[in-house]
Amino acid sequence: METPGLVVHGEAAPFSTALRSLVNNPLYSDVRFVVGQERQEVFAHRCLLACRCNFFQRLLGSEPGPGVPSPVVLSTVPAEAFLAVLEFLYTNSAKLHRHSVSISFPPPLMGSVHILPHTPASLESNMHRYRQKYGYLSQLCLQFVMKVLDVELVCEALQIAVSFGLGPLQERCVAFIEAHSQETLRTRGFLELSAPALLLLLRSDKLCVDEAELVLAARSWARVGAAVLERPVAEVAAPVVLELRLALLAPAELSALEEQNRREPLIPVEQIVEAWKCHALRRGDAARGAPCRRRRGTLPREHHRFLDLPFK
């Protein structure tokens, strides 16, 4: 009976180092990419990309014609992120940086990177797999982002989590913002949140910020969106302002808000009227559509003793 062969393994480090030397190296390269807004030229090797990644297998599936092939243009993919993905494909490791991981990694690439063996799939299937079951590199990136979250990064990470249905990252970001609410509201990332992402925050009872500050932050957010989208402030704000708990404001604050709302419409008049009803009837449940549950950061006001929906 023939003795089974023995599988022997060489040292991994020299192998990885040798392959890393080929990342963005024109030596033996047979495919070029033009990446990012800066149009940086990146060299790669077709057979390696195709066998490691379903995305590139589809992208590079056709045989190159005679002569020098045209570069593959990926103008929306930042060069730093693209090179990190290539490094992982070549060496099965990559150096992660906080901004390139959470903001720049292109989802189709993240969702397509797997440890061999893998099965062919369409780009649409790769995106579905990314949403439902992250690729190996995706998981590493998500773990990394959750470890390095800070005030400047968290809103951008939340936006990605909302856009691509990344539940664990979304929960981690919301919890971080709940604990660092005031600082987060002052960041540029907050002003750039989408309406669905901002809604997640405004529905939370655990924000450590007073309602008056939330109203100001919502107005600033809507102004930025109005300038970018060239739409009225009130139209931009419409999907989110119903979550503002105006009944928590004192009468003087509500009057000031009403006056400012006349000069720069932000909140529907009906919503302000409902908040006044709570004051007039001295009951938190007096008006439909006027939420008055206190948040964790709600400052006490005299009329709060009449509210029958305390913070839970």
KAKA-V859931 format. One record per residue. N is the residue number from 1. RES is the residue in one letter. OMEGA is omega in whole degrees, -180 to 180 (none if undefined). Layout:
N;RES;OMEGA
N;RES;OMEGA
This chain:
1;M;-177
2;E;179
3;T;179
4;P;178
5;G;-180
6;L;178
7;V;178
8;V;-177
9;H;173
10;G;180
11;E;-177
12;A;-173
13;A;179
14;P;178
15;F;180
16;S;180
17;T;-180
18;A;180
19;L;178
20;R;180
21;S;179
22;L;180
23;V;-179
24;N;179
25;N;-179
26;P;-180
27;L;-179
28;Y;-180
29;S;178
30;D;174
31;V;179
32;R;175
33;F;170
34;V;-164
35;V;171
36;G;179
37;Q;179
38;E;179
39;R;179
40;Q;179
41;E;-179
42;V;-179
43;F;180
44;A;-174
45;H;-168
46;R;-174
47;C;-179
48;L;-180
49;L;-175
50;A;-178
51;C;-178
52;R;-169
53;C;-180
54;N;179
55;F;-179
56;F;177
57;Q;177
58;R;-177
59;L;-174
60;L;-172
61;G;-177
62;S;179
63;E;178
64;P;179
65;G;179
66;P;-180
67;G;-179
68;V;-178
69;P;178
70;S;179
71;P;174
72;V;-176
73;V;175
74;L;-171
75;S;-177
76;T;-179
77;V;179
78;P;-176
79;A;-179
80;E;-180
81;A;-178
82;F;179
83;L;177
84;A;177
85;V;178
86;L;-180
87;E;179
88;F;-180
89;L;-178
90;Y;-168
91;T;-176
92;N;175
93;S;179
94;A;175
95;K;-176
96;L;175
97;H;-169
98;R;-176
99;H;-178
100;S;-178
101;V;-170
102;S;-171
103;I;-167
104;S;-175
105;F;-179
106;P;-177
107;P;180
108;P;179
109;L;-180
110;M;-176
111;G;-175
112;S;-176
113;V;-178
114;H;169
115;I;180
116;L;0
117;P;176
118;H;-179
119;T;179
120;P;178
121;A;178
122;S;178
123;L;179
124;E;178
125;S;177
126;N;180
127;M;178
128;H;179
129;R;179
130;Y;-179
131;R;-173
132;Q;-178
133;K;-170
134;Y;170
135;G;-175
136;Y;179
137;L;178
138;S;-179
139;Q;179
140;L;-179
141;C;-180
142;L;177
143;Q;-179
144;F;-179
145;V;-178
146;M;178
147;K;-173
148;V;-180
149;L;171
150;D;-174
151;V;-177
152;E;-174
153;L;-164
154;V;-179
155;C;178
156;E;177
157;A;178
158;L;-179
159;Q;177
160;I;-179
161;A;179
162;V;-176
163;S;-174
164;F;174
165;G;-179
166;L;-173
167;G;-178
168;P;179
169;L;178
170;Q;179
171;E;-180
172;R;-180
173;C;-180
174;V;179
175;A;179
176;F;-179
177;I;177
178;E;-179
179;A;-177
180;H;-169
181;S;-175
182;Q;-180
183;E;-177
184;T;-179
185;L;-177
186;R;-176
187;T;176
188;R;-180
189;G;178
190;F;-179
191;L;-177
192;E;177
193;L;171
194;S;179
195;A;178
196;P;179
197;A;179
198;L;178
199;L;178
200;L;-178
201;L;-176
202;L;178
203;R;-176
204;S;173
205;D;-170
206;K;178
207;L;179
208;C;-179
209;V;179
210;D;-176
211;E;179
212;A;178
213;E;178
214;L;178
215;V;178
216;L;-180
217;A;179
218;A;178
219;R;178
220;S;178
221;W;-178
222;A;178
223;R;179
224;V;179
225;G;179
226;A;179
227;A;-178
228;V;-175
229;L;-178
230;E;178
231;R;179
232;P;-179
233;V;-178
234;A;179
235;E;179
236;V;-175
237;A;-172
238;A;-177
239;P;-172
240;V;-170
241;V;179
242;L;179
243;E;175
244;L;-174
245;R;-172
246;L;-179
247;A;177
248;L;-179
249;L;176
250;A;-179
251;P;-180
252;A;179
253;E;180
254;L;177
255;S;179
256;A;178
257;L;-180
258;E;179
259;E;179
260;Q;-180
261;N;176
262;R;-180
263;R;-179
264;E;-177
265;P;178
266;L;-173
267;I;178
268;P;-179
269;V;-178
270;E;-180
271;Q;178
272;I;178
273;V;180
274;E;178
275;A;178
276;W;179
277;K;178
278;C;179
279;H;-175
280;A;-176
281;L;180
282;R;178
283;R;-180
284;G;-179
285;D;-174
286;A;-175
287;A;178
288;R;177
289;G;178
290;A;-177
291;P;-178
292;C;173
293;R;179
294;R;174
295;R;-179
296;R;-178
297;G;-180
298;T;177
299;L;-179
300;P;175
301;R;-173
302;E;-174
303;H;-179
304;H;-180
305;R;177
306;F;-179
307;L;-178
308;D;175
309;L;-178
310;P;177
311;F;179
312;K;none
